[in-house]
Amino acid sequence: MKGYMYITSTGADPAALNNLNDPLFTKVPTLGACMPNIRRLVERGDYIFVISGKIPGIQQYVIGGLRVAERIGALAAYKRFPENRLHLDTEGRLQGNVAVDGHGRKHPLDTHDAATFAERVKNFVIGDQAVALKTPREVELGRAQTLQKISQVLGKRGNRLIDVNSRWSKLDERQVGEVWDWLKGIKAAAAQP
């Protein structure tokens, strides 16, 4: 068992802007089109963690993680997860993480380079367990603790998460356990009166 932790796109922060559409920490957690390199490498039982993107004046945090249960193609995901198909919400924000249409072609709302499409739609990840920081108190604790915790887990020092984690990092079994337990601990602490 291994894990991966990556920093998502600049400006992506579900707590501050409600604009993270991949991964989705719903009843069935999924990672659709982002990080094709990580989705290609993971196997059943591995873990994927995501860190919010950089926004000036807002501390980044580990949003959550999921355990990989299976990988399928994007067209299969289109059929299996209709709620995850790309769409615009009522405020015009892109939602969903299935980047194909019903014929397996590039969805019109997918703004990524067409040259990368074939690789981006392979290995849609479905999780069987997830932990995500969602409530205001969970996010507050996550923002306050993330840099120090990830520095400790990875054994690197830095003033910014990009200095500690770079774009993405591979985690061994011990590191996965530390991050998973830490996130669960934040959720438990946030639930205390």
C-alpha positions in Angstrom: 0.0 0.0 0.0 1.2 3.5 -0.9 -0.2 6.9 -1.3 0.1 10.1 -3.1 -0.6 13.7 -2.1 -0.9 16.5 -4.5 -1.7 20.2 -4.6 -4.7 21.0 -6.8 -5.0 23.9 -9.3 -4.2 27.5 -8.2 -7.4 29.0 -6.9 -9.2 25.7 -6.1 -10.5 25.8 -2.5 -13.8 24.3 -1.6 -14.1 26.0 1.7 -13.3 29.5 0.4 -14.7 29.4 -3.1 -16.8 26.2 -3.4 -15.0 25.5 -6.6 -13.3 22.1 -6.3 -14.8 19.7 -8.8 -12.2 17.0 -8.8 -11.8 15.0 -6.6 -15.4 14.7 -5.3 -15.8 13.7 -1.7 -19.4 12.5 -2.0 -21.0 9.3 -0.8 -18.8 7.5 -3.4 -15.6 9.5 -3.6 -14.0 9.8 -7.0 -11.1 11.3 -8.8 -11.9 11.8 -12.5 -9.7 13.9 -14.8 -7.1 15.5 -12.5 -3.6 14.1 -12.0 -3.6 11.4 -14.7 -0.1 10.5 -13.6 -1.3 9.5 -10.1 -4.4 7.8 -11.4 -2.3 5.7 -13.6 0.0 4.6 -10.8 -2.5 3.8 -8.0 -3.7 0.3 -7.3 -6.6 -1.0 -5.2 -5.9 -0.1 -1.5 -3.7 2.9 -2.2 -4.6 6.4 -1.0 -4.8 9.8 -2.6 -4.8 13.0 -0.7 -5.5 16.5 -2.1 -4.3 19.9 -0.9 -6.2 23.1 -1.8 -4.8 25.4 -4.4 -2.9 28.6 -3.7 -5.1 31.7 -3.1 -3.3 34.9 -2.0 -4.0 35.6 1.7 -5.6 32.2 2.4 -3.7 29.3 4.0 -3.8 26.0 2.0 -5.0 22.8 3.7 -5.4 19.1 3.1 -8.9 18.9 1.9 -9.2 15.2 2.3 -8.2 11.8 1.0 -9.7 8.6 -0.4 -8.8 4.9 -0.6 -8.8 3.5 -4.1 -11.3 0.7 -4.7 -11.2 0.5 -8.5 -10.3 2.3 -11.7 -12.6 2.5 -14.7 -12.7 4.4 -18.0 -14.4 7.8 -18.2 -17.3 6.5 -20.5 -18.1 3.8 -17.9 -18.0 6.6 -15.2 -20.4 8.7 -17.4 -22.9 5.8 -17.2 -22.3 4.9 -13.6 -22.1 8.4 -12.0 -24.5 10.7 -13.9 -24.4 13.1 -11.0 -20.6 13.6 -11.6 -21.0 14.6 -15.3 -19.6 18.1 -16.1 -22.1 20.8 -15.7 -22.4 24.4 -14.6 -24.1 25.1 -11.2 -26.6 27.9 -10.7 -23.7 30.4 -10.1 -21.9 29.4 -13.2 -19.2 27.3 -11.6 -18.0 24.1 -13.2 -19.1 21.0 -11.3 -18.5 17.3 -11.8 -15.4 15.2 -12.7 -16.5 13.1 -15.7 -14.9 14.9 -18.7 -16.6 13.0 -21.5 -20.0 13.2 -23.2 -22.3 10.2 -23.7 -20.2 9.0 -26.7 -16.8 9.2 -24.9 -15.8 12.4 -26.6 -14.3 15.5 -24.9 -17.1 17.2 -23.0 -17.8 20.8 -24.3 -17.2 22.2 -20.7 -13.8 20.5 -20.5 -11.3 23.4 -21.0 -8.1 21.3 -20.9 -5.9 20.9 -24.0 -7.4 18.4 -26.4 -4.0 16.9 -26.9 -4.0 15.6 -23.4 -7.6 14.3 -23.5 -6.9 10.6 -24.3 -4.6 10.3 -21.2 -6.9 12.3 -18.9 -9.9 10.1 -19.4 -8.2 6.8 -18.4 -8.2 5.4 -14.9 -11.2 7.2 -13.3 -10.7 6.4 -9.6 -13.5 5.2 -7.4 -12.9 5.2 -3.6 -14.4 3.0 -1.0 -13.4 5.2 2.0 -12.8 8.9 2.3 -12.1 11.5 4.9 -12.6 15.2 4.1 -12.6 18.4 6.0 -15.9 20.1 5.3 -17.3 22.0 8.2 -16.0 25.5 9.0 -14.3 24.3 12.2 -12.7 21.3 10.4 -11.3 23.6 7.7 -10.1 26.1 10.3 -8.2 23.4 12.1 -6.9 22.0 8.8 -5.6 25.4 7.7 -3.9 26.0 11.0 -2.2 22.5 11.1 -1.5 21.5 7.5 1.9 23.1 6.8 3.4 21.8 10.1 1.9 18.3 9.8 2.9 17.8 6.2 6.4 19.1 6.9 6.6 16.5 9.7 5.2 13.7 7.7 7.5 14.3 4.7 10.5 15.3 6.8 10.9 18.6 4.9 10.9 22.2 6.1 9.4 25.1 4.3 7.3 28.2 4.6 4.8 27.2 1.9 3.2 23.9 1.0 4.8 24.0 -2.4 8.2 24.0 -0.8 7.3 21.0 1.3 5.2 18.8 -1.0 6.1 20.3 -4.4 3.3 19.5 -6.9 2.9 16.0 -5.6 4.6 13.5 -3.3 4.6 9.7 -3.0 3.8 8.4 0.5 4.8 5.2 2.1 2.4 3.1 4.3 3.5 4.9 7.5 3.0 8.3 6.0 -0.4 7.4 4.6 -1.5 6.2 8.1 -0.2 9.5 9.7 -2.1 11.7 7.3 -5.3 9.6 7.5 -5.3 9.5 11.3 -4.5 13.2 11.5 -7.5 14.1 9.3 -9.8 11.8 11.3 -8.4 13.5 14.5 -9.3 16.9 13.1 -12.8 15.8 12.4 -13.1 14.4 15.9 -11.7 17.5 17.5 -14.0 19.7 15.5 -17.0 17.8 16.7 -16.2 18.5 20.3 -18.3 21.3 21.9 
